[in-house]
Amino acid sequence: MSSWKQRLSHRATEWLGLPPDALLDVSRVTCLDGHKVIVENAVELLRVSEALIEVELTGQRLMIEGKDFIVTMVMSREIHIEGNVHSMTYEAVGGRNQ
């Protein structure tokens, strides 16, 4: 997104009192009781194993570590994962700061 569009989106979300993910291209990760993870605004599902899930986000990579993972749903820009979550780590990609 160009910088003027980003500034306009930031101002619109502030003015309207909306959460940042409403108009901005940011991801939302929801972890429910350490057993279900919902990743919204995901770009790509990179790796799936029983112990590691890697998801490409805008400017970041999300690594979810644990055990017994299964991907229960993949939709446009949304991924649902079930299993035992031990940790979640973000890593900057493409020169964007975390």
Secondary structure by P-SEA (a helix, b strand, c coil): ccaaaaaaaaaaaaaacccccccccbbbbbbccccbbbbccccccccccccbbbbbcccbbbbbbbcccccccccccbbbbbccccbbbbbbcccccc
